[in-house]
Amino acid sequence: AYTVWKTDSDSATQNLALSLGNAFIMVCVICAMTFVIVLLYKFKCMKLLIGYMMVSSATLLGVLGGSMFEVAIQIYQLPIDTLSFFFGLYNFAVVGVMAVFWNKGIPTYVTQGYLIATSVILAWQLAHFDTWTTWTLLVMLALYDLCAVLTPCGPLRALVNLMSEEDSPEMPGLLYEAELPPEAQRPGVPSQPRTRSDLEPPTLSPTATPANNVVADPVDDDRSSGGTADAAGLEEDAADTLVDDPTVEIPLALARVYNLPIVGVSDYTTPVSSDAPLLAGDLPETPTVPQLKSLVMVRLPRQGGRIERIGRGKTYLERDRF
């Protein structure tokens, strides 16, 4: 049904030419539809675009999926009546459209399963071509994908650039989104927490260990013992900090974006009791650009973490940080 010319000739050259013509026509249609989608997205015609995609997804799941299920019923001799077949097919299509485009209250694996099923049904439908058309279409689709993604005028590249803009509207159903399981580790993060024995003895700065001079002073034994205890306590706290709460010095803007708890300013002389930064002894509600560029000490999560989008809006939530 998708081919214009039949490649049933005895001449290989003629079959190749006809199959190239069939593949070229199909690729041109795909390219034109992709440009239409890009234009609709660019001019914010979201109701029309999402409506078209919902209808096409329902048609693909219902009509093409029903054709594939009918073949499976005939092959495996599955006992099913007509009413149950159409009722199940209707529910399959409706739930699939809701999982892909509504996505509220539906588990992620259901949405991912429907996206995979959509790809499988479409691939099965395109596998009904003859051998010549199948191979030429495969090669031309691969070349089209390279041009559409890598070239400056490619429609897929333009669509990705539009979707990555700051005020870009949400476009469900175009991408397969995968997420890491909670127990997954980020690259470079040890699978087991570090122990104190794995760490080297911490080197304390001279300003942080005034008790060293007291230990060397033989005049007052009490002060010496107290200073030794204070130094041991500081070393203990420093080791605990290295194990439990790794810190790093980053600009204030990054700390606010990722909602990292700030423990002090860059010189680490003014401790902060809350998670909000303290600059020049004051707590600004709206930091200025120089304040956002200033360095602060933040506490990093030990096991990494990720930031997820909540729903369809611009709100993000941090998960599995500790």
For each residue, the residues with C-beta under 8 A, 3 or more apart:
1:
2: 22 26 126 129
3: 6 22 129 130 133
4: 21 22 25
5: 18 21 22
6: 3 18 130
7: 14 15 18 19 22 130 132 133
8: 15 130
9: 14 15 18
10:
11: 14 15
12: 15 16
13: 16 17
14: 7 9 11 17 18
15: 7 8 9 11 12 18 19 132
16: 12 13 19 20 132 136
17: 13 14 20 21
18: 5 6 7 9 14 15 21 22 132
19: 7 15 16 22 23 130 132 133 135 136 137
20: 16 17 23 24 136 140
21: 4 5 17 18 24 25
22: 2 3 4 5 7 18 19 25 26 129 133 136 137
23: 19 20 26 27 133 136 137 139 140 141
24: 20 21 27 28 140
25: 4 21 22 28 29
26: 2 22 23 29 30 137
27: 23 24 30 31 137 140 141 144
28: 24 25 31 32
29: 25 26 32 33
30: 26 27 33 34 141 144
31: 27 28 34 35 144 148 155
32: 28 29 35 36
33: 29 30 36 37
34: 30 31 37 38 148 155 156 159
35: 31 32 38 39 155
36: 32 33 39 40
37: 33 34 40 41 49 155 159
38: 34 35 41 42 155 158 159 162
39: 35 36 42 43
40: 36 37 43 45 46 48 49 52
41: 37 38 44 45 46 49 159 162 163 169 171
42: 38 39 158 162
43: 39 40
44: 41 169
45: 40 41 48 49
46: 40 41 49 50 169 171
47: 50 51
48: 40 45 51 52
49: 37 40 41 45 46 52 53 171
50: 46 47 53 54 101 171 172
51: 47 48 54 55
52: 40 48 49 55 56
53: 49 50 56 57 101 173
54: 50 51 57 58 97 101
55: 51 52 58 59
56: 52 53 59 60
57: 53 54 60 61 96 97 100 101 118 173
58: 54 55 61 62 93 94 96 97
59: 55 56 62 63 64
60: 56 57 63 64 65 118 121 122
61: 57 58 64 65 92 93 96 97 114 117 118 121
62: 58 59 65 66 89 90 92 93
63: 59 60 66 67
64: 59 60 61 67 68 121 122 124 125
65: 60 61 62 68 69 89 92 93 117 121
66: 62 63 69 70 85 89
67: 63 64 70 71 125
68: 64 65 71 72 121 124 125
69: 65 66 72 73 85 89
70: 66 67 73 74 85
71: 67 68 74 75
72: 68 69 75 76 78
73: 69 70 76 77 78 80 85
74: 70 71 77
75: 71 72
76: 72 73
77: 73 74
78: 72 73
79:
80: 73 84 85
81: 84 85
82: 85 86
83: 86 87
84: 80 81 87 88
85: 66 69 70 73 80 81 82 88 89
86: 82 83 89 90
87: 83 84 90 91
88: 84 85 91 92
89: 62 65 66 69 85 86 92 93
90: 62 86 87 93 94
91: 87 88 94 95
92: 61 62 65 88 89 95 96
93: 58 61 62 65 89 90 96 97
94: 58 90 91 97 98
95: 91 92 98 99 110 114
96: 57 58 61 92 93 99 100 114 117 118
97: 54 57 58 61 93 94 100 101 102
98: 94 95 101 102 103 106
99: 95 96 102 103 106 110 111 114
100: 57 96 97 103 111 114 115 118 172 173
101: 50 53 54 57 97 98 172 173
102: 97 98 99 106
103: 98 99 100 106 111 172 312
104: 311
105:
106: 98 99 102 103 110 111
107: 110 111
108: 111 112 177 179
109: 112 113
110: 95 99 106 107 113 114
111: 99 100 103 106 107 108 114 115
112: 108 109 115 116 176 177 178
113: 109 110 116 117
114: 61 95 96 99 100 110 111 117 118
115: 100 111 112 118 119 173 176
116: 112 113 119 120 176
117: 61 65 96 113 114 120 121
118: 57 60 61 96 100 114 115 121 122
119: 115 116 122 123
120: 116 117 123 124
121: 60 61 64 65 68 117 118 124 125
122: 60 64 118 119 125 126
123: 119 120 126 127
124: 64 68 120 121 127
125: 64 67 68 121 122 128
126: 2 122 123 129 134 137
127: 123 124 134
128: 125
129: 2 3 22 126 133 134 137
130: 3 6 7 8 19 133 134
131: 134 135
132: 7 15 16 18 19 135 136
133: 3 7 19 22 23 129 130 136 137
134: 126 127 129 130 131 137 138
135: 19 131 132 138 139
136: 16 19 20 22 23 132 133 139 140
137: 19 22 23 26 27 126 129 133 134 140 141
138: 134 135 141 142
139: 23 135 136 142 143
140: 20 23 24 27 136 137 143 144
141: 23 27 30 137 138 144 145
142: 138 139 145 146
143: 139 140 146 147
144: 27 30 31 140 141 147 148
145: 141 142 148 149 156
146: 142 143 149 150
147: 143 144 150 151 154
148: 31 34 144 145 151 154 155 156 157
149: 145 146 154 156 157 160
150: 146 147 154 157
151: 147 148 154 157
152: 157
153: 158
154: 147 148 149 150 151 157 158
155: 31 34 35 37 38 148 158 159
156: 34 145 148 149 159 160
157: 148 149 150 151 152 154 160 161
158: 38 42 153 154 155 161 162
159: 34 37 38 41 155 156 162 163 174
160: 149 156 157 163 164
161: 157 158 164 165
162: 38 41 42 158 159 165 168
163: 41 159 160 168 171
164: 160 161 168
165: 161 162 168
166:
167:
168: 162 163 164 165 171
169: 41 44 46
170: 312 313
171: 41 46 49 50 163 168 174
172: 50 100 101 103 312
173: 53 57 100 101 115
174: 159 171
175:
176: 112 115 116
177: 108 112
178: 112
179: 108 306 308
180: 184 306
181: 184
182: 319 320
183:
184: 180 181
185: 189 190 191 303 304
186: 189 303 304
187:
188:
189: 185 186 303 304
190: 185 193 194
191: 185
192:
193: 190 243 302
194: 190 198 199 243
195: 198 199 243
196: 199 239 243
197:
198: 194 195
199: 194 195 196 202 239 242 243
200:
201: 235
202: 199 235 238 239 242
203:
204: 208 209 231 234 235 238
205: 208 209
206: 209 212
207: 210
208: 204 205 234
209: 204 205 206 212 231 234
210: 207 213 214 227
211: 214 215 226 227 228 230 231 234
212: 206 209 215 216 227 231
213: 210 216 217 227
214: 210 211 217 220 223 224 226 227
215: 211 212 224 227 228 231
216: 212 213
217: 213 214 220 223 224
218: 221 224
219: 223
220: 214 217 223 224
221: 218 224 225
222: 225 226
223: 214 217 219 220 226 227
224: 214 215 217 218 220 221 227 228
225: 221 222 228 229
226: 211 214 222 223 229 230
227: 210 211 212 213 214 215 223 224 230 231
228: 211 215 224 225 231 232
229: 225 226 232 233
230: 211 226 227 233 234
231: 204 209 211 212 215 227 228 234 235
232: 228 229 235 236
233: 229 230 236 237
234: 204 208 209 211 230 231 237 238
235: 201 202 204 231 232 238 239
236: 232 233 239 240
237: 233 234 240 241
238: 202 204 234 235 241 242
239: 196 199 202 235 236 242 243
240: 236 237 243 244 245
241: 237 238 244 245 246 247
242: 199 202 238 239 246
243: 193 194 195 196 199 239 240
244: 240 241 302
245: 240 241 263 299 300 302
246: 241 242 299 300 302
247: 241 263 297 298 299 300
248: 297 298 300
249: 266 295 296 297 298
250: 254 255 260 295 296 298
251: 254 255 292 293 294 295 296
252: 255 256 262 277 279 287 291 292 293 294 295 296
253: 256 257 292 293
254: 250 251 257 258 260
255: 250 251 252 258 259 260 262 277 296 298
256: 252 253 259 277 287 292
257: 253 254
258: 254 255 307 318
259: 255 256 275 318
260: 250 254 255 298 299 300
261: 275 298 299
262: 252 255 272 275 276 277 278 296 297 298 299
263: 245 247 271 272 297 298 299
264: 268 269 270 271 272 278 296 297
265: 268 269 270 272 277 278 279 294 295 296 297
266: 249 294 295 296 297
267: 270
268: 264 265 297
269: 264 265
270: 264 265 267 278 281
271: 263 264
272: 262 263 264 265 275 276 277 278
273:
274:
275: 259 261 262 272
276: 262 272 283
277: 252 255 256 262 265 272 283 287 296
278: 262 264 265 270 272 281 282 283
279: 252 265 282 283 284 287 291 294
280:
281: 270 278
282: 278 279
283: 276 277 278 279
284: 279 287 288 291
285:
286:
287: 252 256 277 279 284 291 292
288: 284 291 292
289: 292 293
290: 293 294
291: 252 279 284 287 288 294
292: 251 252 253 256 287 288 289
293: 251 252 253 289 290
294: 251 252 265 266 279 290 291
295: 249 250 251 252 265 266
296: 249 250 251 252 255 262 264 265 266 277
297: 247 248 249 262 263 264 265 266 268
298: 247 248 249 250 255 260 261 262 263
299: 245 246 247 260 261 262 263
300: 245 246 247 248 260
301: 304 305 321 322
302: 193 244 245 246 322
303: 185 186 189 320 321 322
304: 185 186 189 301 320 321
305: 301 318 319 320 321 322
306: 179 180 318 319 320
307: 258 316 317 318 319
308: 179 316 317 318 319
309: 313 314 315 316 317
310: 313 315 316 317
311: 104 315
312: 103 170 172
313: 170 309 310
314: 309
315: 309 310 311
316: 307 308 309 310
317: 307 308 309 310
318: 258 259 305 306 307 308 321
319: 182 305 306 307 308
320: 182 303 304 305 306
321: 301 303 304 305 318
322: 301 302 303 305
